[in-house]
Amino acid sequence: MRVLLALLFLVGIGSQAEAKIQFCNKFQHPVFVAVAFQDNGSWVTEGWIEVDVNKCVMDEKHPNVTSFYFYGETNAFNKQVWSWGKDKEFGVKDDDFSQRNADKPPAGMRVVKFSGPNVYKLPQTVVELDFQDGGTSFFVPPENQGGNTAQAAASAAPNSTEKAAIEDCDHKSGDVAIAGCTTLIGINPNNESAYFNRGLEYNLKNDYDRAIADLSKAISLKPDHANAYNSRGQAFFDKDDYGHAIADFTKAIDLDSTYALPLTNRGNLYRYIHAYDIALKDLNASIGINPKSLAAFYYRAQVQEGLGHKDDAVADYRRALTIDPNDQDSKDALKRLGAK
């Protein structure tokens, strides 16, 4: 029984298009993707495609879709479920499935709402839908309007070397992922997701200069990539370059006002440099977008301590523990403050 679901519901089929949709998971937990499309006037839903944290996966089964709705749902992590969707209702199942007439679901299907539609009209292109903390984003690369880009060609018919590299870059970690992403970049120097994934892996290895270089390249290929700005900001933060980190977190916030994570990260940076009043504003805003963010409540509790607000700090540590009852840092903080 799969509780963690992230669904992409696709609407309509272009007769001549050869498109690909790339699902990218910028959230803190794995995502599963299902698709839905109209076939002879009926809505059909199918699932699932697994997308791991900070990875991208291509939908190889539905290359002719140019308009879609989507819905996202996470697994129950510490009893908390995150979801994305607000507009149109369809039925889904928890296990692998293919269901016709999903807009009028039979007994045994769950009914959930999807957001959309997102529409594009470019043939021979790769588009991207990102699941993020606080929202989603949909990207249609303008450089693909000619219909003959290397990325689209490679995605349309990957050979065995490319398939192995895609698997490593999208699903593995460490040096294996870096090698896979490097192979993909060699095949297509404009592969934005490969630069993004490799930058994340370099940052995890504390190789901040390479991480910043790769994330900068991803941004140059996709200037509205809020998550790349946020991730580069984290690399700058880890490198103790606070000015550039604040600038990148701010840019990510400006690009996507529903994206809570850069607010949390900027608030944490301000907390770190003891700019508590500014930190409090950012963390309040982050919690307003995502009231289930363990990090935001934990950092806000530390800010409240810095401001001398013990009762507020205790309350936030306790809120953090309602999100993750096993969070040892919050337990230790309550013990240190003499609270249960």
Buried (B, 14 or more C-beta within 10 A) or exposed (E): EEEBBBBBBBBEBBEEBBBBBBBBBBBBBBBBBBBBBBEEEEBBBBBBBBBBEBBBBBBEEBBBBBBBBBBBBBBEBEEBBBBBBEEBBBBBBBEEBEBEEBBEBEEEBEEBBBBBBBEBEBBBBBBBBBBBBBBBBBBBBEEBBEEEBEBBBBBBEBEEEBEEBBBBBBBBBEEBBBBBBBBBBEBBEBBBBBBBBBBBBBBBEEBBEBBBBBBBBBBEBBEEBBBBBBBBBBBBBBBEBBEBBBBBBBBBBEBBEBBBBBBBBBBBBBBBEEBBEBBBBBBBBBBEBBEBBBBBBBBBBBBBBBBEBEEBBBBBBBBBBBBBEEBEBBBEBBEEBEBE
